[in-house]
Amino acid sequence: MHAYARLARMPRRAVFFYFALGLAVAVALSSCESGLNAPGVAATAQSTEALSLLPSDVQMLGMMDLRAARESDAVQTATGGAGLGMVSPNGSSEFDDFVRRTGFNPGEDLDRVYVAASEARESFAFVAYGRFDRDRITRFIAEQEDADVEPTEIDGLPVYFATEAEGPRAGFALVNDEMILAGDEPSLRAMLDRLGGAASSPSSDVQTLLDRVQYPDGAWFIARDLDMDSQPSGDDPMGAAATMADDMVVSMDFRRDGVAFGAFILPRAGASAEDLERVVKGGVAAARLGMKDEPTAVDVLDRVKVSERNGGVDVEAFLPSAFLASMSD
């Protein structure tokens, strides 16, 4: 939550981009049947729309349902009632002024966030759904004399680009009162083109991983071509597992009494699913040994299921409220 608190202390000109940055933080924080029989991401209308706008061939793609997390008793317990607000509840006076004048509080008004990124292209893109008053936000930005943003209009939509940036500048577009698009300039312009024209579709490799998502309505992310080349120490089985992984799918379901977790990992060339399964199981066993004095954690780890299936490794777990609360102490 410290990252959110820092966002609240940002200078006024940076507040205009807090949601774009915050979306990345929110997804990063998201870091039972088998995923092989998963409903897949296309089961939701918003996901279908967001995926049609985001870049089609990316290394990382994810979603977090912030509203579901806010409404989860387990998340509330884990965060001491603070939830997954985008900023500290004791925000700066500038941020409080922003909320008062625009009517937009990201801790309450952002519902779903989708993010796509490619390290090789140094690109990122966001689609955020929630409740925004586009006219009030537009007026607020226009009134700021010290805002380092360049307002423009693309296909009739208000768009803002940062004027102080290294490399491709970032920007966001206020599409309507329910959607905001954000990203680096090339990615944002491409999304705006797709909004008014031909939609994108995930590449076949990406779609295969999306079909593995177990919980499409909570939080999920896929990562491709992990390329973890670092050499872990001999007592770091999870580090060893990371070096063996090529693609990964992770998803979560926010429930009243806890968070269900599912992952599917595909090994990279030269590694077998059987070896990866063995190493992951070794990591779970090592974690259990390291937490032998924490009964709640041991109970959770005892219930983790790791199995090799169809060339990959399934990992299933359930994190009850008591465990989440103990991890936040």
C-alpha positions in Angstrom: 0.0 0.0 0.0 3.0 2.3 0.3 3.0 2.9 -3.4 -0.5 4.2 -3.2 0.5 6.6 -0.4 3.3 8.0 -2.6 0.8 8.6 -5.4 -1.2 10.8 -3.0 1.8 13.0 -2.4 2.6 13.6 -6.1 2.6 17.2 -7.3 -0.5 18.5 -9.1 0.8 18.0 -12.6 1.5 14.4 -11.9 -1.9 13.8 -10.5 -3.3 13.8 -14.0 -1.4 10.6 -14.7 -1.9 8.9 -11.3 -4.5 6.6 -12.6 -2.3 5.3 -15.4 0.5 4.6 -12.9 -1.8 3.3 -10.3 -3.3 0.8 -12.7 0.1 -0.7 -13.1 0.5 -0.9 -9.4 -2.9 -2.5 -9.0 -2.1 -5.2 -11.5 1.3 -5.8 -10.0 -0.3 -6.3 -6.6 -2.3 -9.2 -8.0 1.2 -10.7 -8.2 -11.2 -25.4 -7.5 -10.9 -26.9 -10.9 -7.9 -27.1 -13.1 -7.1 -24.2 -15.4 -7.2 -26.7 -18.2 -11.0 -26.6 -18.0 -11.2 -22.9 -17.4 -14.0 -20.7 -18.8 -11.3 -18.3 -20.3 -11.2 -14.6 -20.3 -13.6 -14.1 -23.2 -16.5 -15.0 -20.8 -17.0 -11.3 -19.9 -18.2 -8.5 -22.1 -15.7 -5.9 -20.7 -12.8 -8.3 -21.3 -13.9 -8.9 -24.9 -14.0 -5.1 -25.4 -10.7 -4.4 -23.6 -8.8 -7.1 -25.5 -10.1 -5.7 -28.8 -8.5 -2.3 -27.9 -5.2 -3.4 -26.3 -2.2 -4.5 -28.4 -2.7 -8.0 -29.8 0.7 -9.5 -29.4 2.2 -8.6 -26.0 4.5 -10.1 -23.4 2.3 -9.3 -20.4 -1.5 -9.0 -20.2 -3.6 -8.7 -17.1 -6.8 -7.5 -15.4 -7.8 -6.7 -11.9 -11.4 -6.2 -10.8 -10.9 -3.5 -8.2 -14.6 -3.4 -7.3 -14.6 -7.1 -6.5 -11.5 -6.7 -4.4 -13.1 -3.8 -2.5 -16.2 -5.8 -1.8 -14.2 -8.9 -0.6 -14.3 -9.4 3.2 -11.0 -11.3 2.8 -9.3 -8.3 1.2 -10.7 -5.9 3.7 -9.4 -8.1 6.5 -6.0 -8.4 4.8 -5.6 -4.7 4.4 -7.0 -3.7 7.7 -10.1 -2.2 6.1 -8.1 0.0 3.7 -9.0 -2.1 0.7 -7.1 -1.6 -2.6 -7.6 2.1 -2.9 -5.4 3.8 -5.4 -4.2 6.4 -2.9 -3.9 6.7 0.8 -7.2 7.7 2.5 -5.2 10.6 4.1 -4.3 12.0 0.7 -2.6 15.3 0.0 -4.7 18.6 -0.1 -4.0 18.7 -3.9 -5.5 15.3 -4.4 -8.4 16.0 -2.1 -9.1 19.1 -4.2 -8.9 17.0 -7.4 -11.5 14.6 -6.0 -13.8 17.5 -4.8 -13.7 19.3 -8.1 -13.8 16.3 -10.5 -16.0 14.0 -8.5 -13.6 11.2 -9.3 -11.9 9.2 -6.5 -10.0 6.2 -7.9 -10.2 4.3 -4.6 -13.9 4.2 -5.1 -14.7 4.8 -8.7 -12.3 2.6 -10.6 -13.9 -0.8 -11.2 -11.8 -2.8 -13.7 -8.4 -2.2 -15.1 -6.7 -4.0 -18.0 -3.0 -3.6 -18.8 -0.8 -4.8 -21.6 3.0 -4.4 -21.8 5.9 -5.5 -23.9 9.4 -5.1 -22.6 11.1 -5.4 -25.9 9.1 -2.6 -27.4 9.0 -0.6 -24.1 5.3 -0.2 -24.6 2.4 -0.2 -22.2 -1.3 0.3 -22.5 -4.3 0.5 -20.1 -8.1 0.2 -20.4 -9.9 1.3 -17.2 -13.6 1.1 -16.5 -15.4 3.0 -13.8 -17.4 6.1 -13.1 -15.9 9.3 -14.5 -17.4 12.8 -15.2 -15.5 13.5 -18.3 -16.7 17.1 -18.5 -15.6 17.9 -14.9 -12.2 16.3 -15.4 -11.7 18.2 -18.6 -12.6 21.5 -17.0 -10.3 20.8 -14.1 -7.3 20.1 -16.3 -8.0 23.2 -18.4 -7.8 25.3 -15.3 -4.3 24.1 -14.2 -1.6 26.6 -15.3 1.3 24.5 -14.1 0.2 21.1 -15.6 2.9 19.6 -17.8 0.4 18.2 -20.2 -0.5 18.9 -23.8 -4.2 18.8 -24.5 -5.4 17.7 -27.9 -8.4 16.1 -29.6 -8.4 12.8 -31.5 -11.6 11.8 -33.3 -13.5 14.1 -31.1 -12.1 12.7 -27.8 -10.1 14.8 -25.3 -6.6 13.4 -25.1 -3.7 14.5 -22.9 0.1 13.8 -23.4 2.8 14.5 -20.9 5.2 17.2 -22.0 8.0 16.1 -19.7 9.2 12.6 -20.5 12.1 10.6 -21.7 11.4 8.4 -24.7 7.9 8.0 -25.9 5.6 10.2 -23.9 2.7 8.9 -22.0 -0.9 10.0 -22.3 -4.5 9.2 -21.6 -7.9 9.7 -23.3 -11.2 10.3 -21.7 -13.4 8.2 -23.9 -16.7 8.6 -22.0 -18.0 8.6 -18.5 -17.2 4.9 -18.1 -13.8 4.3 -19.9 -10.3 5.8 -19.9 -7.5 4.7 -22.2 -3.9 5.3 -21.3 -0.4 4.3 -22.4 2.7 5.4 -24.2 1.8 7.6 -27.2 2.1 5.0 -30.0 0.1 2.5 -28.0 -2.6 5.1 -27.1 -3.0 6.3 -30.6 -3.3 2.7 -31.9 -6.0 2.0 -29.3 -7.9 5.2 -30.4 -7.7 4.0 -34.0 -9.1 0.6 -33.0 -11.9 2.3 -31.0 -13.2 3.9 -34.1 -12.3 1.2 -36.6 -11.1 -2.4 -36.9 -10.8 -4.1 -33.5 -7.7 -6.1 -32.5 -7.7 -9.7 -31.6 -5.2 -11.5 -29.3 -2.5 -13.5 -31.2 -3.0 -17.2 -31.2 -0.3 -17.7 -28.6 -1.9 -15.1 -26.3 -5.4 -16.6 -26.8 -4.1 -20.0 -25.9 -3.0 -18.6 -22.5 -6.1 -16.6 -22.0 -8.1 -19.8 -22.4 -6.2 -21.2 -19.4 -7.4 -18.4 -17.0 -9.3 -20.1 -14.2 -10.9 -16.9 -12.7 -11.7 -14.4 -15.4 -13.7 -12.1 -13.0 -11.3 -11.6 -10.2 -7.7 -10.8 -11.2 -5.5 -12.5 -13.8 -2.4 -12.0 -15.8 -0.4 -13.9 -18.4 3.3 -13.6 -19.0 5.1 -14.8 -22.1 8.7 -15.5 -22.9 9.8 -15.0 -19.3 13.5 -15.5 -20.3 14.7 -15.7 -16.7 18.4 -16.3 -17.2 19.7 -15.7 -13.7 21.2 -18.6 -11.9 19.5 -19.2 -8.6 21.3 -20.6 -5.6 21.0 -24.2 -4.7 18.6 -23.4 -1.9 16.2 -21.4 -4.0 13.8 -23.9 -5.7 11.3 -21.2 -6.7 14.2 -19.3 -8.4 15.0 -22.5 -10.2 11.4 -22.9 -11.3 11.4 -19.3 -12.7 14.4 -20.1 -14.9 12.6 -23.1 -16.2 9.4 -21.3 -17.0 8.5 -19.9 -20.5 4.9 -18.8 -20.2 2.7 -18.4 -17.1 -1.0 -17.8 -16.3 -2.1 -16.7 -12.9 -5.6 -15.8 -11.7 -7.4 -15.1 -8.5 -11.0 -15.1 -7.3 -11.9 -12.7 -4.4 -14.3 -14.4 -2.1 -16.0 -13.7 1.2 -13.7 -16.0 3.2 -10.5 -15.8 1.2 -8.8 -15.7 -2.2 -8.7 -18.7 -4.6 -5.5 -18.9 -6.6 -4.7 -20.8 -9.8 -1.6 -20.9 -12.0 -0.5 -22.7 -15.1 3.2 -22.7 -16.0 4.6 -23.9 -19.3 8.3 -24.9 -19.3 10.8 -23.3 -21.7 12.6 -25.3 -24.3 15.0 -27.8 -22.8 13.0 -28.2 -19.6 10.3 -30.8 -19.1 7.0 -30.4 -17.3 7.9 -33.3 -15.0 11.1 -31.5 -13.9 9.3 -28.2 -13.4 6.6 -30.0 -11.3 9.3 -31.5 -9.1 11.0 -28.1 -8.6 7.7 -26.3 -7.8 6.8 -29.0 -5.3 10.3 -28.5 -3.8 9.6 -24.8 -3.5 6.3 -25.4 -1.7 8.1 -27.8 0.7 10.8 -25.3 1.3 8.3 -22.6 2.1 6.5 -24.9 4.5 9.7 -25.7 6.3 10.6 -22.0 6.5 7.2 -21.2 8.0 6.9 -24.2 10.3 6.2 -21.9 13.3 3.3 -20.3 11.5 0.4 -22.8 11.7 -1.9 -20.8 9.5 0.7 -20.6 6.7 1.6 -24.3 7.1 -2.1 -25.2 6.7 -2.4 -23.2 3.5 0.8 -24.8 2.1 -0.3 -28.3 3.0 -3.4 -27.7 0.8 -1.5 -26.4 -2.3 -1.9 -28.8 -5.3 0.9 -29.1 -7.8 0.4 -31.4 -10.8 1.8 -31.9 -14.3 -0.8 -31.8 -17.0 -0.7 -31.6 -20.8 2.9 -30.3 -21.0 2.6 -27.8 -18.1 2.2 -27.5 -14.4 -1.0 -26.6 -12.5 -0.8 -24.9 -9.1 -3.9 -24.5 -7.1 -4.3 -22.9 -3.6 -6.8 -21.1 -1.4 -5.7 -18.3 0.8 -8.2 -17.9 3.7 -8.8 -14.5 5.4 -6.8 -15.5 8.5 -3.7 -16.2 6.4 -4.1 -13.0 4.4 -4.4 -11.0 7.7 -1.3 -12.7 9.1 0.7 -11.8 6.0 -0.2 -8.1 6.3 0.9 -7.8 10.0 
